[in-house]
Amino acid sequence: MSLSTHTVTDYVEDVSPGSGALPPRPWYASSDATRLSLNGAWRFRLSPTADAEDDSFAEEGYDAGGWAEVQVPGHWVLQGHGSPIYTNHLYPFPVDPPRVPTENPTGDHLRVFDLPQDWPDLAEGGAVLRFDGVESCARVWLNGTDLGEFKGSRLPHEFAVGHLLRSAGNVLAVRVHQWSAGSYLEDQDQWWLPGIFRDVTLLHRPAGSALDFFVHASYDHRAGTGTLRVDSDVAGRVTVSELGIDLATGESATVPVEPWSAETPRLYTGELATAGERVPLRIGFRTVALSDGLIRVNGRPVLFKGVNRHEWHAEKGRALDLATMREDVLLMKRHNVNAVRTSHYPPHPAFLDLCDEYGLWVIDECDLETHGFTEQGWRDNPVDDDRWTPALLDRAARMVERDKNHPSVVLWSLGNEAGTGRGLTAMAQWIKSRDASRLVHYEGDPTCRDTDVYARMYADHAEVERIGQGLDGGTHKRRRLPFIQCEYAHAMGNGPGGLADYQRLFESYDRLQGGFVWEWIDHGIAHPELGHAYGGDFGEELHDGNFVCDGLLFPDRQPSPGLVEFKKVIEPVGIAGDAGDGTVRITNKQDFADLSALAFSWSYEVEGEPVRCGTLSVPELAPGESAEVKLPAPPDGAPAGEAHWTVRAVLAADTPWAPRDHVVAWGQVPVAQRQTPTVAATARPVSGDGVISLGPGTFDARTGALKAVGGVPVCGLRLDVWRATTDNDDGAPWQPDLRYGLLWRKLGLHRMRHRLDAVERGADALTVRTRVAAAAWEMGLSTVYRWTSDGDRLRLKVSVTPEGDWTVPLPRLGVRFGLSAADRVQWYGGGPGEAYPDSRTASRVGRWQSTVDDLQTPYVRPQENGARADVRWAELGGLRIEGAPEFFLTARRWTTEQLDAATHRTDLVPGDTVWVNLDHAQHGLGSQSCGPGPLPPYHLRAEPAAFSFVFSTAPAPQTS
Ligand code: GAL
């Protein structure tokens, strides 16, 4: 390799943040300075190494006519050039910092542009070229002049270019390297996606225009006043007409204001006017403080009901448009989420504007993770190596300077999973010296040396409770800090379970200030054959499979049942009661707002059908207050049967994030208990031509197997204990709890055999005795099916007695059978969505309808899903099934075995039979894919059990 070629790419492996860029400053859209978006189609050439091509493409007149095209913002690997790679924490290259592989995909990007007609005279003022995000290292030329190079993928970089611009034919050349020294600082658990993935903009900078400015807007909750001061590198005036404020930069004014909070995101419109420019300001007055060991905003402790948000779009990767960002914010607000941790890098800055506007607390996290060094005991970790400290400080500064004017940002986070070291301390010290108005977060150091909050990830319930009680020990400093779970409730696949149990703890102990579910959205990549692709689907030599699909939203942003559960668990209003005294207890669980934005209603329901409804008058209740509110008398003439009050809190008026009548919270109060079905055993089993008949039931005389109920053929009815293991059943190797998914398989619960011991035709019952057990093991389930009938209906009682030494819980316990045709399903019980024992808060008792197809939950990696809980009765395929007690209902067009074998949804091919599971019980979900398993009360222990179902033929289903 020649020396000259080598020098051209030296910067790639240089630990420095780069050279040539301007100091960082806030991101905003100037009111009057002209701008030109350089987003759109760019010419593109991909090279296999950093030095394969020289830099002649940056010269004027270069003919790139033969090059491909890519869209900017975008990632070239999602546009047909190369492939994405997914690893959780392993570096997909040898760890030899700061060296990177010779095979270093390098994308040359070229764009020729003219200045628009209205671009001011080039002699007046300057211009900057801004890159909002490029992964992972870029070198930039304009009109043949080398402007410099930079690293820090999710951070802004600006270059002064005024002196180089011409009115037409400007040649902007950007060389982007996938791997660089910066990659060692960007080992976040996500796809590696090179490219210019955020906006590129040319900004006119008139003479005397603003440089850096810092809006300080605090709130004194005792006085009810806000104090505003705007510091600016270029002096000017600050006006907020609504508040009568007109002052010089650097001066302050104190006036009565309404404070900003995530619940009441009051923003004041203002302006910073310098000689050359008017800068719009959106000012939220609020004060963040650590006092008495609690995070307080405007004097009050806050409870974070948060999510970790990676930027994700199934087609565009991390190149998000504004509509998608807004969709995220709206979905969060509509699901009662009040906080976001921007895991694990500063988001596109427009997202923070939305957080200010709609109201979300933000932990803004720096673009820093060095997790892969854990594999070598954190040796050579860049955050503990002074050579890297300038790069770390550069990253901290680019985050803070860009985002410091957002009221929504209440904590700065140093980064994620980067071990410990001097570099982190340097970052924290710099941040605190620059911005004393916010707190500092970092999870990776249990001593909390640099932080204002004790943060953990995936601590189990018992530990969280100990922390809440202050019994967890730790350094002297840590013991005085508030606690948050910066990640918990790993939402991979079906789950998380245990959310309600965490929330109870968060609401019980002051020190626990809530948490952030991991994570917001599945990072599945839209794929023509696979539906959504995950790690390994692009032939990566190293990958972490579907660990990248662990969100509350599916990749297409449809809410998963986990999000619906989370919404219910974190409701801002508690609604609970017992019918005995005819009252319902309403609790305002918000931190700032009273209940005046909500309207309350009741509905009286019998057997799930509303009989009457009305409005409920609820006092406005200050935060934290409760009231017992009297319900009306049950309506006269209501039909007999199981009855409930359903009380709802809805938006009283349209809000920016949801329309009037959007349901914010609800609760059900049982009134009259259900009568479980009884069937008098009056019919006799009758033998005939190879069959036994009992009431509407027809059985195989030799095996006792049910063949039909009335005219409805039924096949394969038998005990079932297997479920297609969930990601949480399979668990992660580093979790301490037993990984039952693996044990179940080892013990053969997926290959149970059914030994027929007896078919007994009695006077009033047909009894079939079996033993259900797996090859190689002594444990078994002695199972007795006892069939009786009153002539019209057929009752099955299943009695299960475990035999042998059962050391594991069961995945499920119930029966399954096949129907030859079924489409529409209706039921009375929990709904509308799926529910499992430790994720059933959002399941509301009612009458529901669906189709077999719509009962499926589209987890990216197929697994157990779709169970409806607390079902009293269900009708499908011409059968009516009543349960005593209530049961879980599942129906699908493939078997559990097919579901279990599928790796992608496109593997699931509907067969001729609809397979129905009626489960007496299910094992809990937990979140062991990266956290604790289900809590013991949700374990389905192998114990003697009995349950029954009553079968009859159903009226023909109505077509919708
Ligand atoms: C955490 C990490 C996240 C993610 C999660 C598991 O350790 O901070 O980035 O990897 O585990 O999905």
Residues whose N, C-alpha, C, O or C-beta is under 5 A from the ligand:
A	BS01	GAL	D189 N416 F547 D550 C930
